[in-house]
Amino acid sequence: MSRFDYIKMNEEQLAHVDFFRKSFAKMEQNIEAAVPEASREKSLSITALEEASLWLNKAISRRKVGE
């Protein structure tokens, strides 16, 4: 399997992705509330959050069913 192959997620995986998407969105809202002004540090923290979300989605999609 190539790391670039499309992997269709099952219902359990989709539920995990949805849960974490909402969690990451809440964290972004908290960052915006704590640091309303634009800054490099704020931008980097949101970028890191986005990157973590992408890697987590990939990890969830590659997880074998039943693990």
C-alpha angles and dihedrals in degrees: 000000000000119000086234096057118116112248118198111219124223124228094269092052092047090052090053091048091050092049093051093042088059091045092052091046090053090049090051089051089051091051090050090050094047095043109026095165122079117257140155091246092052091049091049092049092052091046090051089049091051091048091050090051092052093049091047092052090051091049091050092049093050094047112111115243112264097024 
